[in-house]
């Protein structure tokens, strides 16, 4: 398995390179964001270990650019910042996992192996369905290029529908994933679908009778 490590802490990089090589990985390294972006774009890696704080281009920018170029190599982000919003930002931009420094080498190896086992699939940073664009990180929605003001709950509902735009989503599934589950009244889903339709147009969220809802056609 070939892995790219992108970090400007040279001592850490050398230690990771030695340790991962001993675990059977083939390891390439880059010491700044520009080098990391070029390498991750040009080579088909099994995984990328990407630090957040990098010279020339930070890890968030590198990740955003990779996903924008349809490069879906699994990315494990490293950061000395352990705030929940920092973790959320990385995951929203398309990271597959996140470790804060200092970390256990054993855990890093286990997580890398878990990432490599997962089937590779597109996880766009910006969701698109018809004339809608939803950016989960920025919490914004555009319709035909124009911003639409949604409440937090409306945004969460639309995001879930757009992430599953290839199928009909049952009401109960929406209740479980957008609300708190069985304790909520199922009718709340209909109410919020109504709110979305008023703001986005009646045909944006379609009802499939007896099955649920879907975005678009």
Helices and strands as residue ranges (DSSP letters): E 2-6, H 10-22, E 26-30, H 33-42, E 47-51, H 59-68, E 74-79, H 84-92, E 97-100, H 105-117, E 126-129, E 132-135, E 140-143, E 146-147, H 152-163, H 171-178, H 187-200, E 205-208, E 212-215
